[in-house]
């Protein structure tokens, strides 16, 4: 099993609505064989939760009653998508950021032609794919998305929206209500999606995409900008081998100011985060304790000593910064190592392991789940789950900032370090592009 620290925060409210509408999404009619397989999935998931879930009391949930109710619902489903929503709902009811159903993988994916992110209480478009239907219909960078299929975006529930529309029940189109900066009248757009192929294998990267289907773990790169004795490091994920940290941190040699941009970084591997800590702190540190069914070794990091970066540090976070990013940012605060600015993080810090199973006789249907292994308790005795990291300075991007290519958060970070640049210059360091195969990525200009 793979230990993950990923972002994924759910409540049951939204999925309850989605189950009702699932028959409108999937045209695959359910068969008796499908129902039997889904029942096997339910029983296997229940068994794994009973065996591995970190809370033996399951947050007060009656496990038998909850799974029995789901099995009854499977008797009345009409589509495969509806059935997967029923199974997913059982796990989402735990309100646990790292417990979720991974449905059978397919090599068919959808691309809606845009990327959006929550800033404050609003969802804003940050890039639009060229020659997409989204572009043709007039969707623009900086537009605020007021609703998706009638659902008003809420910061803590956006991961559920991504999970549903990109994983459980992919749509051939989406209807959005949008509002451009400076305008007062919203407009309704029906955007057609493009169908594309993706890998068939279940890899750590694919699993991470399930937890945040809009992430770009297959194309994300660590980006660096050096300005005199200051380095700006845009770190998109912790989902890479810890050995790479050695070469990445070598770029800090001889510098005494670092802006570590963890905005949009949803987490990744535990040991990668621990290795980064060893290069940023000049002492051995116990990062956090792990609370599970059995005694667990704490998260710890042994300093790299003379090889560690000891200069000034500013960490950037936002609502998409999850798990490993949150733990790192909070550690910086608790140890008074630097300043954290931006927006409150995701509040999704539990530690999980992936589990996979199969259902079928002559042919197997593979599926899986992320199962929470432990809660993470910081040195102040508190968990960040459902709370997140509150930055030392809160700065929220507006739709106009995005439309104008401004980044006041990064600009403020450089000011704190004594090497100020303008918001316009800060917003011009990275460019967001789409490859010919439709994969979204960013790069340093």
C-alpha positions as CSV (number, residue, x, y, z in Angstrom):
1,X,0.0,0.0,0.0
2,X,1.0,3.6,-0.6
3,X,0.9,6.2,2.1
4,X,-0.7,9.4,0.9
5,X,-1.3,12.8,2.2
6,X,-3.8,14.3,-0.2
7,X,-6.5,16.9,-0.1
8,X,-10.1,15.7,-0.2
9,X,-12.8,17.1,2.1
10,X,-16.4,16.0,1.9
11,X,-19.7,16.2,3.5
12,X,-22.8,14.2,2.5
13,X,-25.0,17.2,1.5
14,X,-24.0,17.6,-2.1
15,X,-23.7,13.9,-3.0
16,X,-27.2,13.3,-1.9
17,X,-28.3,15.7,-4.6
18,X,-26.0,14.1,-7.1
19,X,-27.4,10.6,-6.6
20,X,-30.8,11.9,-7.6
21,X,-29.5,13.3,-10.8
22,X,-27.1,10.4,-11.7
23,X,-29.6,8.8,-14.1
24,X,-29.3,11.9,-16.2
25,X,-25.6,11.5,-16.4
26,X,-24.8,7.9,-17.3
27,X,-26.6,6.2,-20.2
28,X,-25.2,2.8,-19.2
29,X,-28.2,0.8,-18.0
30,X,-27.5,-1.4,-15.1
31,X,-27.8,-5.2,-15.4
32,X,-28.2,-8.0,-12.8
33,X,-24.5,-8.7,-13.1
34,X,-23.7,-5.1,-12.5
35,X,-25.8,-5.1,-9.3
36,X,-24.2,-8.3,-8.0
37,X,-20.7,-6.8,-8.6
38,X,-21.6,-3.6,-6.8
39,X,-22.8,-5.6,-3.9
40,X,-19.5,-7.4,-3.8
41,X,-17.8,-4.0,-3.9
42,X,-19.8,-2.8,-0.9
43,X,-19.0,-5.9,1.2
44,X,-15.3,-5.7,0.4
45,X,-15.2,-2.0,1.2
46,X,-17.0,-2.6,4.5
47,X,-14.5,-5.4,5.4
48,X,-11.5,-3.2,4.6
49,X,-12.9,-0.3,6.7
50,X,-13.5,-2.7,9.6
51,X,-10.0,-3.9,9.3
52,X,-8.0,-0.7,8.7
53,X,-10.0,2.5,9.4
54,X,-8.1,4.5,12.0
55,X,-11.2,5.2,14.2
56,X,-12.6,2.0,15.6
57,X,-15.9,3.8,16.4
58,X,-16.2,5.1,12.8
59,X,-17.1,8.6,14.0
60,X,-20.3,7.2,15.6
61,X,-21.6,5.7,12.3
62,X,-23.5,2.4,12.5
63,X,-21.4,0.5,9.9
64,X,-23.9,-2.4,9.5
65,X,-26.9,-0.2,9.1
66,X,-25.2,2.2,6.7
67,X,-23.9,-0.5,4.3
68,X,-27.2,-2.4,4.5
69,X,-29.1,0.7,3.5
70,X,-26.7,1.2,0.6
71,X,-27.3,-2.4,-0.5
72,X,-31.0,-1.8,-0.5
73,X,-30.6,1.3,-2.7
74,X,-28.7,-0.8,-5.2
75,X,-31.9,-2.7,-5.8
76,X,-33.5,0.4,-7.3
77,X,-30.7,1.9,-9.4
78,X,-31.2,2.3,-13.1
79,X,-27.7,3.2,-14.3
80,X,-24.2,2.2,-13.5
81,X,-23.3,5.8,-12.6
82,X,-26.1,5.9,-10.1
83,X,-24.8,2.7,-8.5
84,X,-21.3,4.1,-8.1
85,X,-22.8,7.2,-6.5
86,X,-24.6,5.0,-4.0
87,X,-21.3,3.3,-3.1
88,X,-19.4,6.6,-3.0
89,X,-22.0,8.1,-0.7
90,X,-21.5,5.5,2.0
91,X,-17.8,6.5,2.4
92,X,-18.5,10.3,2.0
93,X,-20.9,10.1,4.9
94,X,-17.9,9.7,7.2
95,X,-17.0,13.3,6.5
96,X,-13.4,12.1,6.2
97,X,-11.0,13.9,3.9
98,X,-9.1,10.7,2.9
99,X,-11.8,8.1,2.8
100,X,-13.3,7.7,-0.7
101,X,-14.3,5.2,-3.3
102,X,-12.2,4.7,-6.4
103,X,-14.6,3.4,-9.1
104,X,-13.5,0.9,-11.8
105,X,-11.0,2.7,-14.1
106,X,-11.7,3.4,-17.7
107,X,-9.5,4.7,-20.4
108,X,-12.1,7.4,-21.3
109,X,-11.9,10.8,-19.8
110,X,-13.6,14.2,-20.3
111,X,-12.0,17.6,-20.8
112,X,-14.4,20.5,-20.1
113,X,-11.9,23.0,-21.5
114,X,-11.2,25.2,-18.6
115,X,-9.7,25.3,-15.1
116,X,-11.1,27.2,-12.2
117,X,-10.1,27.7,-8.6
118,X,-11.7,29.1,-5.4
119,X,-10.5,32.4,-4.2
120,X,-12.3,33.5,-1.1
121,X,-15.9,32.6,-1.6
122,X,-15.8,32.7,-5.3
123,X,-14.9,30.2,-8.1
124,X,-12.9,31.9,-10.9
125,X,-11.7,30.7,-14.2
126,X,-7.9,30.7,-14.4
127,X,-7.4,29.4,-17.9
128,X,-9.4,28.4,-20.9
129,X,-8.3,25.8,-23.4
130,X,-7.7,27.2,-26.9
131,X,-10.1,26.0,-29.6
132,X,-12.3,24.4,-27.0
133,X,-16.1,24.8,-26.8
134,X,-15.6,26.7,-23.6
135,X,-13.6,29.3,-25.6
136,X,-16.1,29.3,-28.4
137,X,-18.9,29.9,-26.0
138,X,-17.2,33.0,-24.5
139,X,-15.8,31.7,-21.2
140,X,-12.9,34.0,-20.2
141,X,-10.1,34.1,-17.7
142,X,-11.3,35.9,-14.6
143,X,-14.9,35.0,-15.1
144,X,-16.7,34.0,-11.8
145,X,-18.6,30.7,-12.1
146,X,-21.8,31.3,-10.1
147,X,-23.2,27.8,-10.6
148,X,-22.3,24.5,-12.1
149,X,-25.4,22.5,-13.2
150,X,-27.4,24.7,-10.8
151,X,-25.1,24.1,-7.9
152,X,-23.5,27.2,-6.3
153,X,-19.8,26.6,-5.7
154,X,-18.8,26.4,-2.0
155,X,-15.2,26.3,-1.0
156,X,-15.3,23.3,1.2
157,X,-17.4,21.3,-1.3
158,X,-15.5,21.9,-4.5
159,X,-13.6,18.7,-4.2
160,X,-16.9,16.9,-4.3
161,X,-17.9,18.7,-7.5
162,X,-14.6,17.6,-9.1
163,X,-14.9,14.1,-7.8
164,X,-18.4,13.7,-9.3
165,X,-18.0,15.4,-12.7
166,X,-14.6,14.1,-13.4
167,X,-14.7,10.6,-11.8
168,X,-18.1,9.2,-10.8
169,X,-20.2,10.5,-13.6
170,X,-18.5,12.3,-16.4
171,X,-20.7,14.5,-18.6
172,X,-20.7,15.3,-22.3
173,X,-21.5,18.9,-21.4
174,X,-21.8,21.3,-18.4
175,X,-24.1,24.2,-17.9
176,X,-22.4,27.2,-16.2
177,X,-23.7,30.5,-14.9
178,X,-20.8,33.0,-15.2
179,X,-20.2,36.7,-14.5
180,X,-17.3,38.6,-15.9
181,X,-15.4,41.3,-13.9
182,X,-17.1,44.6,-14.0
183,X,-20.4,43.2,-15.3
184,X,-23.6,42.9,-13.4
185,X,-25.6,40.5,-15.6
186,X,-24.7,36.8,-15.5
187,X,-24.8,34.7,-18.6
188,X,-25.5,31.0,-19.0
189,X,-23.1,28.8,-21.0
190,X,-23.6,25.2,-22.1
191,X,-20.1,23.9,-22.7
192,X,-19.5,20.6,-24.6
193,X,-16.7,18.4,-23.3
194,X,-14.1,16.6,-25.3
195,X,-13.6,12.9,-24.9
196,X,-10.0,11.8,-24.5
197,X,-8.0,8.7,-23.6
198,X,-6.0,8.2,-20.4
199,X,-3.8,5.4,-19.0
200,X,-5.5,2.1,-18.1
201,X,-3.1,1.2,-15.3
202,X,-3.8,2.2,-11.6
203,X,-0.7,4.1,-10.7
204,X,0.0,6.5,-7.7
205,X,-0.4,9.4,-10.1
206,X,-3.8,8.1,-11.3
207,X,-5.0,7.6,-7.7
208,X,-4.0,11.1,-6.9
209,X,-6.0,12.3,-9.9
210,X,-9.0,10.6,-8.4
211,X,-8.6,12.6,-5.2
212,X,-8.3,15.8,-7.3
213,X,-9.2,15.1,-10.9
214,X,-8.3,18.6,-12.1
215,X,-4.7,18.2,-10.9
216,X,-1.9,17.8,-13.4
217,X,0.4,15.3,-11.7
218,X,1.4,13.8,-15.1
219,X,2.7,17.1,-16.4
220,X,3.4,19.3,-13.3
221,X,6.9,20.6,-13.0
222,X,8.7,22.4,-10.2
223,X,9.3,25.9,-11.4
224,X,12.0,28.3,-10.2
225,X,12.7,32.0,-10.6
226,X,15.9,33.5,-9.2
227,X,16.0,37.2,-8.5
228,X,19.4,38.1,-6.9
229,X,19.7,36.3,-3.6
230,X,16.0,35.3,-3.7
231,X,14.5,32.1,-5.1
232,X,10.8,31.6,-5.9
233,X,9.9,27.9,-6.0
234,X,6.5,26.9,-7.4
235,X,6.1,23.4,-6.0
236,X,3.0,21.8,-7.5
237,X,2.8,18.5,-5.6
238,X,4.6,16.3,-3.1
239,X,3.8,13.3,-5.4
240,X,7.4,12.6,-6.4
241,X,10.3,10.5,-5.1
242,X,12.0,11.9,-2.0
243,X,15.3,11.5,-3.7
244,X,14.4,14.4,-6.1
245,X,14.3,16.8,-3.1
246,X,18.1,16.7,-3.0
247,X,18.5,18.0,-6.5
248,X,15.6,20.5,-6.2
249,X,16.9,22.1,-3.0
250,X,20.4,22.4,-4.6
251,X,18.9,25.4,-6.4
252,X,18.8,27.2,-3.1
253,X,22.6,27.0,-2.5
254,X,24.1,30.4,-1.9
255,X,20.7,32.1,-1.6
256,X,19.2,33.6,1.6
257,X,15.6,34.2,0.6
258,X,13.0,31.7,-0.4
259,X,9.4,32.0,-1.5
260,X,7.9,28.5,-1.4
261,X,4.6,28.6,-3.4
262,X,2.4,25.7,-2.3
263,X,-0.8,27.1,-3.7
264,X,-2.7,24.4,-5.4
265,X,-0.4,21.7,-4.0
266,X,-2.7,19.0,-2.8
267,X,-0.2,16.8,-1.1
268,X,1.5,13.6,-2.0
269,X,4.0,11.3,-0.4
270,X,4.8,11.5,3.4
271,X,8.5,10.8,3.1
272,X,8.9,13.5,0.4
273,X,7.5,16.1,2.7
274,X,9.7,14.8,5.5
275,X,12.8,15.1,3.2
276,X,11.9,18.7,2.3
277,X,11.7,19.6,6.0
278,X,15.2,18.2,6.5
279,X,16.5,20.8,4.0
280,X,14.6,23.8,5.4
281,X,15.2,23.4,9.1
282,X,18.6,23.4,10.8
283,X,17.6,21.0,13.6
284,X,16.0,17.6,13.9
285,X,12.3,17.9,14.2
286,X,9.3,15.8,15.1
287,X,6.8,17.1,12.6
288,X,3.6,15.5,14.0
289,X,2.3,12.5,15.9
290,X,0.0,10.0,14.1
291,X,-3.1,8.8,15.8
292,X,-4.4,5.5,14.6
293,X,-5.8,2.2,15.9
294,X,-2.3,1.0,16.9
295,X,0.7,3.0,18.1
296,X,2.4,4.6,15.1
297,X,5.8,6.2,14.6
298,X,5.6,10.0,14.4
299,X,6.5,12.0,11.3
300,X,10.1,13.1,11.9
301,X,12.9,14.7,10.0
302,X,16.6,14.7,10.5
303,X,18.2,18.0,9.4
304,X,20.7,18.0,6.5
305,X,22.9,20.2,8.7
306,X,25.2,22.4,6.7
307,X,23.3,21.5,3.5
308,X,20.1,22.9,4.9
309,X,18.7,26.3,3.7
310,X,18.8,28.7,6.6
311,X,17.7,31.9,5.0
312,X,14.4,33.8,5.2
313,X,11.3,31.8,4.2
314,X,7.8,32.8,3.1
315,X,5.3,30.0,2.3
316,X,2.2,30.6,0.1
317,X,-1.0,28.6,0.5
318,X,-4.6,28.7,-0.7
319,X,-7.8,26.7,-0.4
320,X,-6.3,24.0,-2.7
321,X,-3.2,23.5,-0.5
322,X,-3.9,20.1,1.2
323,X,-2.3,17.6,3.6
324,X,1.5,17.6,3.1
325,X,1.3,21.3,2.1
326,X,-0.8,22.2,5.2
327,X,1.4,20.2,7.5
328,X,4.6,21.9,6.2
329,X,3.0,25.4,6.4
330,X,1.8,24.8,9.9
331,X,5.2,23.5,11.0
332,X,6.8,26.7,9.7
333,X,4.4,28.6,11.9
334,X,4.8,26.5,15.0
335,X,8.6,26.5,14.7
336,X,8.6,30.3,13.9
337,X,10.7,29.4,10.8
338,X,9.0,31.9,8.5
339,X,5.8,33.6,7.4
340,X,2.8,32.0,5.8
341,X,0.5,34.1,3.6
342,X,-2.5,33.6,1.2
343,X,-5.7,31.9,2.1
344,X,-6.8,29.3,4.7
345,X,-5.8,25.8,3.4
346,X,-8.1,22.9,2.6
347,X,-8.2,21.3,6.1
348,X,-7.6,17.8,4.7
349,X,-4.6,16.3,6.5
350,X,-5.4,12.7,7.4
351,X,-3.0,10.0,6.3
352,X,-4.4,7.3,4.0
353,X,-3.4,4.1,2.2
354,X,-4.8,2.9,-1.0
355,X,-6.5,-0.5,-1.3
356,X,-7.6,-2.3,-4.5
357,X,-10.0,-5.1,-5.0
358,X,-11.7,-6.9,-7.9
359,X,-15.2,-8.1,-8.5
360,X,-16.1,-10.8,-11.1
361,X,-15.6,-14.4,-12.1
362,X,-14.8,-14.9,-15.8
363,X,-13.7,-11.2,-16.0
364,X,-12.6,-9.1,-13.1
365,X,-13.6,-5.5,-12.5
366,X,-10.9,-3.7,-10.6
367,X,-11.8,-0.8,-8.2
368,X,-10.4,0.6,-5.0
369,X,-10.6,3.0,-2.1
370,X,-8.5,5.4,-0.2
371,X,-8.8,4.3,3.5
372,X,-7.7,6.6,6.3
373,X,-4.9,5.2,8.3
374,X,-4.2,7.9,10.8
375,X,-5.0,11.5,12.0
376,X,-2.1,13.9,12.1
377,X,-1.6,15.8,15.4
378,X,0.7,18.8,15.3
379,X,3.0,19.8,18.1
380,X,0.3,22.1,19.6
381,X,-1.8,19.0,20.1
382,X,-4.3,19.9,17.4
383,X,-5.3,18.3,14.1
384,X,-5.8,20.5,11.0
385,X,-8.6,18.3,9.7
386,X,-11.6,20.4,8.7
387,X,-9.8,23.5,10.0
388,X,-6.8,24.1,7.8
389,X,-3.9,26.5,8.3
390,X,-4.8,30.1,8.8
391,X,-2.1,32.2,7.2
392,X,-0.2,34.9,9.1
393,X,-1.5,37.3,6.4
394,X,-4.6,36.7,4.4
395,X,-4.6,37.9,0.8
396,X,-7.3,36.8,-1.6
397,X,-7.1,37.1,-5.4
398,X,-10.1,38.7,-7.1
399,X,-11.5,37.9,-10.6
400,X,-10.0,41.2,-11.8
401,X,-6.6,40.2,-10.5
402,X,-6.8,37.0,-12.5
403,X,-8.1,38.6,-15.6
404,X,-5.4,41.3,-15.4
405,X,-2.6,38.7,-14.7
406,X,-1.8,40.1,-11.3
407,X,-0.5,38.1,-8.3
408,X,-0.6,40.3,-5.2
409,X,0.1,37.3,-2.9
410,X,3.5,36.6,-4.5
411,X,4.2,40.3,-4.6
412,X,3.6,40.6,-0.9
413,X,5.9,37.6,-0.2
414,X,8.8,39.3,-2.0
415,X,8.1,42.5,0.0
416,X,8.3,40.6,3.2
417,X,11.7,39.3,2.1
418,X,12.9,42.8,1.4
419,X,13.1,42.3,-2.4
420,X,9.7,43.7,-3.6
421,X,8.3,43.2,-7.1
422,X,5.0,44.4,-8.5
423,X,1.9,42.3,-8.6
424,X,2.1,42.5,-12.4
425,X,5.6,41.2,-12.5
426,X,4.7,38.5,-10.0
427,X,1.7,37.5,-12.2
428,X,4.0,37.2,-15.2
429,X,6.4,34.6,-14.0
430,X,4.3,31.6,-14.9
431,X,2.3,30.8,-18.1
432,X,-0.6,28.4,-18.2
433,X,-0.7,26.4,-21.4
434,X,-2.4,23.3,-22.9
435,X,-0.4,20.7,-24.8
436,X,-1.7,19.4,-28.1
437,X,-3.0,16.3,-26.3
438,X,-5.2,18.5,-24.1
439,X,-3.2,18.2,-20.9
440,X,-3.0,21.4,-18.9
441,X,0.3,22.5,-17.5
442,X,2.3,25.6,-16.5
443,X,5.8,26.7,-17.1
444,X,8.2,29.5,-16.2
445,X,8.4,32.2,-18.8
